[in-house]
Amino acid sequence: MIKKEKLLPYYFLAPALGILLVLVIYPLIFSLRLSFSNFSFGMADSAIAFVGFKNFIRMFRDSYFLNGLRLTILYMFGTSLIAFVIGLGVSLLLQKSFFGKKVIMNILILPLATTPVVVGIVWRLLLMPDYSFVNYLLSLLGIRGPQWLITPGWALFSVMIAYVWEWSPFFIIMLSAGLASLPQEPYEAAKIDGATGWQTLRFITLPLLKPLVFLVLIIRMMDAFRVFDLVYSMTKGGPGRSTQILSYVVYYTGIGYLELGYASAMSYVMLVILVLLSIFLLKFVRST
Amino acid sequence: MKSFISPYLKKGLLTFLIFVILCFALFPILYTFVVSIKSRVDLLTFPPKLLFKPTIEFWVEVIKNSDFLFYYKNSLIISSISVVVVLVVSCLAGYSLSRFNIKRKEDIAFWILSQSMTPAVAIILPIYTLFSRWGFVDTYHGIILVYSAFNIPFAVWFLRSFFNEIPLELCEAAKVDGCSPLRAFWSIDLPLVKPGLIACAIYTFVMCLNEFFFAFILTGTRVKPATVAVVSYLPTDVRGTMYGQSAVAGILIMTIPMIFFLFLQKYFVSGLIRGAIK
């Protein structure tokens, strides 16, 4: 009887650990083994061989992979910084309470409630070639809009706009909560010293918000780093390879070209980058 | 330094700015609805017709003349069952990691949470290989298992934080009265975390409804959910995007998350903020 009671905590824990072991840890180990092999789908078992670091060396000469890495880094930093600036601006604007603020907040965070695949479809509609409504609005201002989704340079930018649209509200929620919790005293002191609005923002608000800003930025960057659904539903990686970010490259190499060994090696490089980002995040959270 | 702008102008400017921001947030969603009720001809004109005769031809096509509703039903089935699995499993684990004496339980809790950072792309290839070996591809249990695995880490962490907030005295008192640990869990602690369970259920449900990547690779015509079905309206080698149909399907997909979001925002936002600070 006593023994049973002692085991109870582990019985409670077992299902969760079991599912994670089978569906996350085992695949990760499996994939690590694959990444050192030349395995491709449909290959006879006898032909599978250990190839050492060949896959990893190949990656850094592979223009397809390097292009994906470059696009992903651009996407990750671009979207996070733009969304941060918008989020900070809006949460400063909405800092004071006024009539109808709650309704406005509710509308502002609607993009967050939109399914990522649908975000891609919505923006595909807005930016469709030849009949784009955004270009119509631009033409009213006398600007000739580009062919957003079918011009190589603009396509990635279009996906970034859609991502910023979806995730700026996240910054608005988090930074509004952060601003509301700031102490009042420094602001009163600044007022007495006659600081301008800009100086107050630069020397008081931003330094106080720094921990939160870093936290939110890194979380968004980690998510932007592994984006797939939005890109797929908006451009399917096209035109050409101009929006084939890393997760797309891995998907295409593995499921498209069936080179599972090479694709697993790529996915491990992604994993390592994400782990590094999260270690950075953890160190940061623990130090503040 | 005194501002040169009069207060009235400043107020007007601020109102205008807020208006522009509201448009940016809301307009894309409204525009999708507009596209869904335009006719084929009106859709492809430039400059766009601002006044047009609304039609429901695309709605009829998607709802009546395609399998979209079947896939939508798949979404609901997969998400509901996943929520049940996630709640049961995570509730037990979260309770265990909060209340029982386990060696290094902080480390275990943290290890579980860190699993949620695994990118889907890193494990999709082995999962696909294993699933095709086991015959799990394009089955309900296969995709439900994957969805559960990916939502359990956050749910455990989330529910554990609710269990942590219950004062220990309640449990101690029950123990003195001769209440078994199992009984204490079921009739004392569980009812107290009801708000946490509801929030967790809603959050998980929406996450499952929104999921695309796993379903895209692991499901076929039998159990594919709506998020994957909508992709069939995207352009292929032989035709362009089916704009009207994709707009209708998009609206149908985002309806449920939006309703949850608007009416149960308190729960949803708390899930989101906790999810972010994980």
Interface residues (C-beta under 8 A of the other chain):
Chain A: E5 L8 P9 Y10 F12 L13 P15 A16 L17 I19 L20 V22 L23 V24 Y26 P27 L28 F30 S31 L34 F41 V90 L93 L94 I104 N106 I107 L108 I109 L110 P111 L112 A113 T114 T115 P116 V117 V118 I121 V122 W123 R124 L125 L126 M128 D130 Y131 F133 Y136 S139 W165 P169 F170 I173 M174 A177 G194 T196 L215 V216 I219 M222 F225 R226 F228 D229 Y232 S233 K236 L246 S247 V250 Y251 G254 I255 L260 A263 S264 S267 Y268 M270 L271 L274 V275 S278
Chain B: M1 L14 L17 I18 I21 L22 F24 A25 L26 P28 I29 Y31 T32 V35 L43 L44 T45 F46 P47 P48 V88 V89 S90 L92 A93 Y95 S96 L97 F100 N101 I102 I108 I112 S114 Q115 M117 T118 P119 A120 V121 A122 I123 I124 L125 P126 I127 Y128 T129 L130 L145 V146 S148 A149 I152 P153 V156 P181 L182 L209 N210 F212 F213 F216 I217 T227 V230 V231 Y233 L234 P235 T241 Y243 S246 A247 A249 G250 I253 M254 P257 M258 F260 F261 L262 Q265 F268 V269 L272 I273 A276 I277
